[in-house]
Every structure is written in structure tokens, then in C-alpha cells.
Amino acid sequence: MVQLVGSLRKELVDSLSSSKVLVVGAGGIGCELLKNLVLTGFKNIEVIDLDTIDVSNLNRQFLFQKKHVGKSKAQVAKESALQFCPSANIVAYHDSIMNPDYNVEFFRKFMLVMNALDNRAARNHVNRMCLAADIPLIESGTAGYLGQVTVIKKGMTECYECQPKPAQKTFPGCTIRNTPSEPIHCIVWAKYLFNQLFGEEDADQEVSPDTADPEAAWNPEETATRATASEKDGDIKRISTKEWARSTGYDPVKLFNKVIVSQLIFLGSLFKDDIMYLLTMDKLWKKRKAPTPLDWQQLENSETAGSGLKDQQVLGLWGYCELFQHSVETLRSQLQEKGEGAELVWDKDDPPAMDFVTAAANLRMHIFSMKMKSRFDVKSMAGNIIPAIATTNAVIAGLIVLEGLKILSGELESCRTIFLNKCPNLRKKLLVPCVLDPPSANCYVCASKPEVTVKVNVHKTMVLSLQDRILKERFGMVAPDVQIEDGKGTILISSEEGETEDNNSKFLSDFGIRNGSRLQADDFLQDYTLLINILHTEELERDVEFEVVGEAPDKAPPPQTNQEEVNSITNGNKDSAQPSTSSKAPEEDDDIMIVDSDEEEGVSSSSAAAVSSTTKRKHSDAETGETSTKRPRMEQSSAAASPNDDDDDDIIALD
């Protein structure tokens, strides 16, 4: 007779009290998960999160209270969870899971790792560490009403990186600077402007008109004289936007009407003269509606107020001018308080920074004949977030614990990938379990000999780009070492500081790398080796540094989408470079594929996801054994009013 302790078998209860588990992330899912774990009987828990508590967390992260704002999420979550079970042994780390201190040996001391993260870079890293340590990983994510839980075990299931995931959508510079057609383009431009004025300047985040736009066949020298820049500032010299802004004392009206266009010897304005300059690029406007310049003096005292709740109001044009003025003055004061040479970092939860982007983006939207957006909508897009639902986090956290109980019971074969849908499927179910898929033979992470082919121009690609853009950003390495397979074992990149720094500014061809060359990249922290075949090409598209050939993530097929649901937001900015303060790692977005399918026990997660929304096929019902014809469809989460989702399957999860 089975002996029960509560609702669990005694053997399982004993296993829970002795098993050490790791929770990565103490946010929306992490708080619910910690509470569930201690109430279920887990006694040895370690939790790690680099983030601190913000007021905006309090509506769903229930282990935190207003008095905790500014404190470590991991530490406060530990203290709150102990109130449910004082006898539990919880260790909290206020740190990044990508810190080298948390190596393979650190992971090996756990029976189980549970992810409660909100970005892809950290997920990739934990996936690799668990593979290296041969420890089961439960992966999870939420996006609005949607959620997903899956189990990853080396050699038995797909790893997190087995299935192709579309890269985060970025936008050509000429679109952002010359021809924005969607609100997200204006929001990205406004965030670039914030960095140009107050933050770290980046040459790739220029906001002035792009004279190199291939669509604009015009003569810059001729049109520069036609553009009505500033009639008063005759002594024009080439200085940066930030230098000129400082010279004006960050005067809001001058910033509105006069700001340096650094690529040209030309004084323009953000919302007036730059726009008039764009109008001289005649070819751009043959098939587009031309922009309309704004003038501060003409706008003064025009319509200001909007209706509704503060964050959901869409202000009048002058209202956004006033918001622009107020935010610039506040940011100027913050900069002065920090001292000479200081820089500000954009944060969606910093009101003046958010006000600045809201105002600048809306003014630009009006110029290009787009419907302006509320502060709430702009924040959703600019912060790459989807408003979180507390109950979704609770459901997903519960499912994580249920899968964990299966693993600790030795029943890994009964684990499932479980999708939480917004609406019931044809069998009136919100939760859809799918059989776990086996590892992909083509995966460049968990295959026996991971290997990829990369197209680059070896004469134009620098070693630094190979390190940062390809190995770290594209393939998720943390501290890569690269050796050329040339018979000599030439070290191209070393993770030891300063050892190969002189190589950074050299081109790959300078080291004899050519078409057919092979590189071996090692990340000793992740215990991960990747062989890279170099395919030299001179035919890459403009602004494309490299291309991964074959089964790499950027070759993912475009998804089927539900137009009512889709509107995920991505852009190139601070949030994409550092998507989560809980990891401090580049990139970031979440990837949840929600399958509204009737297929359950007998259907794998990837095969279910691959079925077209218009395809009907028969399958066996796991509960009744009957065969029926159903139509699965794929859904995605919606972010606030973004038109940015042409073919991008990424869902950006807040929790």
C-alpha cells in the first residue's frame, strides 16, 4: 500500500526535502515558483537574480511590497518565501547567472534547474550550462495570457536552442532616419536621440537624415544649399549632437528647432529643418506621403490635453511639445548632478526618460502622418514588453512544479511541453500538453560535434566583429577562445584579457583566413566547442555583416499568425542590448510558440507547431483513443498596438 504524506508519496516527499534545486530569476514567475516550491515541500533551494525591485513589479510579484522597492529581488524573495516555511534552507544570490563564478561545477550540485527568465541570452546560457552539467532543466515563459513550460534533458530531449528561432527584428538605418512608416520606427528613433543627447553616443544610432540612402538619388552638395536650415547660425562647424546640445545648455526650444546634423556641415532641427532637408530628397516622396515640418512658435498654445487615464491619454501636439520641454529640463538636471562627462542610461521605468521618448516619438509620428500613441503604448513598444498577467505566471509556476515532481520521481519519460492558450481549443482546453521531442541532429549546441557555416567577407570583417557580433551575440558565447585550424594552432581570440587585443582591429584575411577556412571556438565556462566553417562572399546585403548557413536560427520559417493576437515588439536599443537586469546579458527577447492544438500525449511539440493553420489531419485522442480531424492553429501574443510584426515569431515576455 502506497504511503502518502499529504497528496504526495512518502518517497517523493523525502526526495523533495533532500534534493537541492536552483531557481534562475525571481520576477513574476520566480516569485510564484518560490512560493509553490516551499509549500510543496522543497527544503533546499537556491535562487539567483541580478535585478532590484521596482514599483512596477508590485502588481504581480507578490513576494514584494512597497517597502522593498530598490532592494534585491532574490534576497527579498527568499525572506518572503521563508515566511511560508521557516524550516526551508534558501540561499539567495544578487548576481548574474552569467557570472563565471557559476560554472559547470556550480550547476552539478543541483538535482534540477528551473528557469524563470525573461530573455533569450540568459536562457541560452543556462541551457548550455545544464547540458554541460547533465542536469535536467525546466524552461518556462509567459506573454500576456499565453505561457509555456518544457523540460530539457541532455541526450533525451531537444535543448532550448534545437529549434530555429527568428532573430529579433531590426530596422535599416535609412528607414529610421529618413522614411519611418510605423510608430515603432519613430520610437526607435526617439531612443537613439536620447542616447545622442544624454547617453553613450553610438555611430549606429544616428538620428539625422541619411544621405547614403540608396533610394534617394540626389546630389547632397546641391540640395544642402536648398535646405532651409538655420538662417541665424551662419558659422557652421562639424560637432556632435551632444556637444552642440551642451553648448546650448540643453535648451528645449533650441533642441526642438536647432540641432547638429553630424554627417553634413549643416545645422538642422529635429522636427523642422531636418524634415525640410528630407523633403529635398525628391525621390523618397514619389510613392510616399511627404512629411510635414513642425515649428515651435507656430505650435505654441495649440491643443494640449487628451482624455482618459494619464498614461493612456493621447495628448495634443502642443501637449507633446510641453512634455518634450519638461523632460529635457529634468534630464539636463540629472546630467548636471552626475558631473562632467556623465552619461544617462535609458530606462523604461525612469519617468523623465520615458517622457522624453514618448514626446519625441509622437512628434515624429505626427510629422510622418501616423496616429500618435499614448505613453502606455509607447512604453510597451520601447521597453519590448507585453503587459504581464499575474494569473498566467501562477499557472505556469504551478506547471513547473508538476514537471519537477515527475523528474524527481524518476518519471522523465512522462514529462511534457505544456502550452497555455488564451482561449480554449476545440476540445475546450486551455492547457495543451505535447510529447517532448528528441534532440536535433543539426543543433549547433547539443549535437555531438556542433558545427556551423558562416558567410562573411574576410576582407571586411574584423576580428572584433567575429568575437562580439558572431560568437557572443549570434551564438551566445560568454568568453570565447578561437583557434584557426591551419596546422599551426594560431590563436585568433583569447578570453584572457589583453592577450589578443592587438588582433581586434585586423581583418580575418590578415590571418590567412579565406574561403574554406575552419575555426574552432571554445567557451570554457559553458564547456562548449563550436567548429565554424568560413564561406567567403562579397555579395552580402547592405548593412549585413554575416550570414549563417543551414540550420541556424535565422533560417527559421516565417510563422503562421493570428492577426487578432499578433503584435510583438522588438527594436535595436538598450533593451535589446541588455534585455533584463536579471542577466545583464545582450539580447533579449523571449520565444514562446503557442500551439492551439487538440493534440496531446501523442503529438510532439515541434510537429504540432509545424502544422499549418489551414491543414487538417487525423490524430489519436490521448484520453479517449478516438480518431478525429481537428485544425491546430498557432497563436502569438499581442503587444500594445504595434505594427511591427510582419514575420517575426518572437514573443517578448515580461516575466
N, C-alpha and C positions, 0 to 999 in steps of 0.2 A: 504494500500500500504506500502510495506517494505521501511523504510528509510535507505539509505546507506551512510556511510562515507567512501569514497574510495571504496574498494571492500568488506567491511565488514558491517554487520548490525549495526545500531547505538547502539542498546542494548549491542551487543558484544564489540564494541569499548569502551563503558562506563565501561563494566566489566573488560576489559584489563587494563584500566587506574587506576582502584581501586584495582585490585587483586594483592596480594603480592606473588611472586614466588621465588623459590630457585634453583639456578644452582650449581650443585656439580661437579667441575672440570672446569678449564679454559685453557685446552690444545687445541688440534686440533679441536675436536667437540665443545668444550666450547667456543672458540673464534667465530666460525661461529654462534653458537647459540645465544650468547650475541648480536651480530650484528643484527641477524634476529629478536630477541625479541624487541629491541628498535625501529627498523624500522617498525615492525608490530603494535606497539602502547602500548606495555607493559611499564608501568611507574615505578613500584615498584619491583625492582629486587635485590636479594642478591646473591652473588657468593662467593664460598669458594674453595681454592686450597692452598696446602702447598708448592707447587713446585716453583722454581725460573726459570727464562728464560735462556735457553742455546742457543748457536749459532745454534745448530742442529734443533731447533724449528722454525727457521725463514723461512724455505721454505714452510711452510703450515699454521702456526699460525699467521695470517695476522694482528692481532691487535698489534703485537710486531715488533720492529725494532732493528737494531744492537745496538743502544744507550741504549736499555732496558736490555741488557744481564746482568744477575746477580740479577735483580730486581724481586719482587713478581709478579707472573703471574696474580693473582686475582686483585691486585692493578692497574697494567698497563692495564689489560683488561678493568677494569672499566673506567679508564681515556680515553682510546681509544674509547670505546663504547659511552661515553658521547659526543664525537665529532659528532656522527651521530644524537644524540638527547640530547641537553644540558638540556632539561627540565626533563629528566628522573631522578629518585631517585635510585641510585645504591649504595649498601653497599658491600664492599669487605672485606673478611676475609683471611688473610695469615695464615692459620691454617689447621689442620687435621679435617675432618668431624667426626673422631672417638674420638675426644676430648670430655670428659664427659660434658663440658660446653654446647655442642649441644645436649641437652636431648630431651625427648618427647615433653615437653612444647615449646622448640625452634621450632620443626617441626610443631606443631599445629598452628603456626601463619601464615602458608603459605596455599594458595589455591591449590598449585601444586608444586611438586618437579620434577626436570629434571636432570637425571644423565648424566654426560659426563666423565665417569671414564675409567680407563684402567686396573683394576684388580678386582679379584673376592672378596677379603676380604672386600674392601670398598663397593662393590655392595651389598654383603650380609648384611652389617651393615645398609646401607641406606634403603634397603628393609625392614628390621625389624623395623627400626625407623618409616617408613611410615605406616607399618601395625599397630604399636602401637598407632600412632597418627591418624590413619584412614584418611590419606591424599593420594590422587592419585599420583602415581609415573610413570614417563615416563622413561623407561630404553632404553639404546642405546649402540651401539658399532660398530667399523669398523675394518677391517683387509684387507689391500690392497684394492682391488676393491670391496670387499664384505662388507655388512653392514646390520644392523637390528635395528628396533625400535619396542618397545612393550609397552603396558600400563598395569599397575598393580594397582588394587583397592581391598582393603580388602573385602572378602566375595563375590566378583563378578568374579574375575579372578584368574588365577594362580599367585602365588608370584614368585619372582626370583628363589627361592630355591625349588619350587614344583617338577620340572623335574630333574631327576638324571643327574649329570654332572660327567664325569670321572675325577678322581683325577689327578693332574699333575704328569706326568711320572717321576719317579726317577730311579736310576740305582744301582744295587748291588755294594757294595764296592769292591768286588773281580773283577768285570768287569772293573771298573775304574782303579784299581791298577795293575791288572795282565793281563787281556785279552781284551783290547779295540778292538772293531770291527767296530766302526763307528766314524766319525770325532767328533760328539757331545761328545763321551766318552773322547776324548783327550782334548776337550775344557773344560769340567768339571774338568778334572784332572789339567789343567793349572790354572784354577781359584782357585782350592784347594791349589795349590802350591803358588799362590800369597798370600793367607791368611797365609799359613805356614811360609812364609818368611817375609812378610811385614805387615800382618794384625793380626786379632784376631785368635789365633790358636784354632782349633776345632778338638777334637779327632775323630769325624765322618768324617773329611776331610783329612785323612791321604793319603799320596801320595806314600809311599814306598810299595814294594811288600807285598802282603797279605799272610802271611804264614798259615793262618787259612782257606784258600780257600779249600772248601770241594772237589773240583775237582782235587786238587793236592795231590795225595797220595805219600808223600815223607817224608824223615827224615830231619828235619831242622838242627839238630846238624851235621849230616854228610855232607849235601850239603853246609852248611856255610863254611866249610873248603875248599870245592872245588871251590866256587865262587871266582873269581879273583877280589877281592875288591881293595883296595889301598895297594900297596907294600911299600909305603913310610911312611904311617901313621900307625905305629905299636901300639902306645899307644891308645887303643880304649876305650872310656867310653860312657856310656849311657847319651846323652844330646839331647835336642830337635833340630829340623831343624833350627829354628830361632836362638837359642843360638849359634849353630855352625856357621851359616851364619854371625852372628855379629862378632864372633871371627876371621873370615877371612876378615872383613871389607867389606863384600858383594862383594868379588872379583868375577866378572862374570865367568872367566875361571874356578876358583875353584868350583863355584856353578854348572857349567856345568859338571865338572869331578868328584867332590867330595862333597857329601852331606850326612848327617847322616840319616841312616835308623833307626828310633827311636824304632821300635819294636824289633830289634835284636841288639846284641852287635856286630855291623858290620858297617864298613864305606863303603858306596857305592857311586854311582853317578847317577845323574838324567837320563842321556842319554847313559851312558856306563856301569858302574859296576852294577847298579840296573838291567839293561837289561840282563847282563851276569848272574846275580843271578837268574832272572826269567827263563833263559834257563836251569838252573839246575833242575827246576820243570818239569821233563821229560814228565809227563802225560799230562800236559797242551797242549803240542805241537804235540800230536799224530794225532789229527784231525784238527789242525790249522797250519797256516804258522807261523813259529817261527820268533820273532822279530830280527832286526839287530842292534847291538850296534853302537853308534857313538863315534868318538874320535876327540876332538877339534884340536889337532896337525895335524891329517891327513886331516881334512877338510879345514884348512887354505888356503885362496886364491883360493878356488874352485869357481864354478859358483855362481854368486851373483844376477845379475839383472833379473827382469821379464819385461814383455812388457805390455803396456796398461796404463790406468789411475792409479795413485798412489795407491788408495785404492782397485783397482780391479786387481792389479798385484799379481801374484803368484811368489814369489822370489825363487831363487836357495837355496840350502841347506846352503851354507856359508852366503848368504844374511840373512837368519833367525838366524844364529849364531851371526852375527853382530848386528841384531836388538835386540836379546836377551841381548847381552853385553851392548848396549847403553841404553836399558830400565832399566836394573838392576842398572846401574850407576846413572841414573836420579832418580829412586825410592829411591836409597840409599841416595841421596842428600836431597830428600823431607823428608825422615825419620829423617835425622840428623837435619834438620831445625826445626822439631817439638820437638826435645829434647828427653831426656832419657825416655824410657818406652813408647814412642809414637807408634801408630799403624796407618796404612793407610787403607782406605776403598775402595774396588774395585768399579770403576765407568766406565761404557762403554764409557762415554764422556770424560774421562781423558786420553789423548794420551799416556803417558808412561805406564799406567796400561793396556790399550788396546794393545799397542805394546808388552808388556811382555806376555800377554795371547796369542796373535797371534803367536809370535815366539815359545814359549814353546809348544803350541798345535801342530803347524806344524812340529816341530822337532819330537814330539812323533808320529804324523801321519806317517812321513817317516819311523820311526823305525818299525812301525807295518804295513808297506806296504799299506798305504792308500794314495789316491791322496790328495795333500796339497791344502789348501784353501786360498783365498785372505783375506785381512784384512776386507773388506766389508762383506764377507760371515761369517767370524768368529764373527764379531761384531753382525751380525743378530742373530746368534745362541747363543752367550754368553750373549747378552742383552735380550734374549727372545722377540725379536721384529720382526715385519713384516714391511717392509718399508711402510710408510703411503702415501696415495694418497689424495691430497688436495680436489679434486672434490668429492671423496667419503664422506669426512667429511661434505662438503657443502650440498650434497644431504640428508644425514642423519639429519643434523641440521634443514633443511627445513621440513623434515617429522616430527621431534619432535614438531615443532611449529604448524603444521597442526593438529596433535593429541591433542596438548594443546588447540587449538581453539575449538575442539569438546567437550573437557572436560568442558571448561568454558562456553560453550553454553548449558550445561546440556544434552549433547548427548553421554554419556559414552557408551551406547549400540552400537553406530556406530564406536567406536574405533577399530582398527585392529593391529595385529602384521604384520609388513611390512618387507619383505626381499629384499635387493638389491643384485642382482646377477651380475657376471662378464659378462655373455653372455645372450642374450635374450632367453627366454624359447620357447616352441613350438608355443606359440601364439605371439611370437616376443615382449615379455615384459621383461624389466629388473626389474621392481618393482612388487612383488607378495604379495598381502595382504591376510591374513588369519584371520578367526574369532578367538577372544580371548577364551581360554579355561577356564572352571570353576576351582575353587581351587581343589587341590588333597586331598582326604580324608586321604592319607597316608603321607602328608607333615609333616616333623618334625619341621616346623616353623609356618605355618599358620593354621594347624589343630586346632580344638577346645581344644584338650588335647595332645599336642606334646609328643611323646614317641618313644624311640628307644631301641634296644637291642644291647649291645656291648660285643663281646667276648674278654676276657683278661685272662691272668694268674695272679690271685690275689696275688700269692706268689712272683711274679717277677715285677709286675707293681707298681711303686712308686706313691705317691700322686702328686708329681710334674709333672710326666708324664700325669696323669689324667687331671691336670689343663692345662698344656701347649700343649701337643700333641693332646689330645682328645677334651677337651672343647673349647680351644681357636683356635687351628689350624684346627681341623676337623669340629667342629660345630660352629665356627665363633663367639664365645662369647668374650667379651672385658674384663669384670671384674666379673667372675663367683663366686657365693657363692654356696657351696654344703653341703647338709644335708643328713645324712643317715636315711632312713625310718626304724628305728629299735625300734620304740616305745619310744625312749629317745630323739630324735631330735638331735643326735650327729652332731656337726659341723665339717665337714671334711676340707673344704676350705672356707676361708673368704676373701672377697675383701678388708677388712680393713688391711692396711699394718702392718705386724708383728704379727697379731692376731693368725694365724695358721701356721706360718713359720716353727715351730718345726715339723710339720707333713710332710713336703715336702720330707724328706729322708726316710720316713717309707713306708712299703708296704701296699697295700689295706687290705691284710689279717690281718695285725696288728690291724685293727679297727673292726674285726669281719665280714668284707665283704667277702662273699662266693657266690657260685653258687645260683642264685635266689634273691640275694640282690637287693634292689632298692635305687637309689639315686635321690634326687631332686636338680637340678641345676638351679639357678636363676641368671639372669643378669638384675639388676635393671635399668641400663642405657638403655637397649634395651626393658625393660618391657617384658621380655621373660622368660618363665619357661619350662624346659625340664625334663621329667622323664626318667631315664636311668635304664634299666634292665641289671644286670650283669650276664653274662654267662661265668662261669669259664671253661677254657680249657688249656690243656698243649700241644696242638697239632698245635699251630700256626707255620707258616713257619719261617725259619731263618730270622732274622732282622725285623720281623713283630711284632710290639708291641701290636696291637689290630686289631679287625675286626668288622665292623658294619654290623649287620644282617638285611636283609629285604629290605626295600625301600630306603635305604640310597644312597647318590650319588655315592659311589664307586661300586655300583652294576649296574651301567649303562651298557646297552648292547653295544658291540663294534659296531661302526658305519659303514655304507657303505661309501666308499670314492672314489673320482675320482683321479686316480693316477697322472694325469697331474697337479692337483691342490694341492695335499696333501703334506705337509712337515712342519707341525707345530713343534715348538721347545720348549722344556721345559727341565729344569735341576735343580738340587738342588744347589743353590748358593745364593749370595746376592740378585739377582733379584727375586728369588722365595721366599726368606725370606722377602724381602722388595721390592715388585714389582713396587711400584710407590711412588715417593716422595710426591705425592699429597695426600697420605693417611698415609704413614709411617706404614702400616699395613702388617702383614705377608701374603704372598701369592698372589699370584697373577696372575694369568693369566685370560684371558677373555674367554668367552664361547659363540660363535656365531654359531648357526646351520643354515646354508644357505640351503633353500629348493628351488631347481629349479623346480617349480611346476606350472601347469596350473590352479590349484585350487585357487579360490579367495574367494569371500564373504562367500560361504557356507562351507568352509573347515577350520577346526581348525588348529592352528599352530602345536600342538603336533601330531595330526593324520597325518598331511601332512608330518611331519618329520619322522613318524614311517613307512612310506611306503617304501618297498624295492625298490632298483633301478631296479630290474628285474620284478616287479609286474605291471600289467596293470589292471586298474579298471575304471569303468564309473563314471562320476560325472557331476553335472549340472553346466553349464557356468553361472556365476553370471550376465553377461551382456546380453547374448542372450537367456538364458534359455534352450539352446540346450544341449543334452547329447552327450558326446564324450568320446572316450577312449584315455587317454594320459598316458605317463610314467613319473612320477616325479622322480627326482634323487637328491641326496644330494651332496653338494659340500662343500669343505673346502678351506681355504686359504693356500697358499704356503709360506713357509719361505725360506730364501736363502739357497738352496742346502743342506737341512738336511735330513738324512735318518732316523730320529728318530720317524717316525710316523707310527708305526706298527698298533696300535689300539687305538690311542688317538684322541678323537674328539675335544679337546680344540683348539680354535684359539686364539692365543695371539695377542691382539690388542694393537697397539702403542697408539692410541687415543681413 
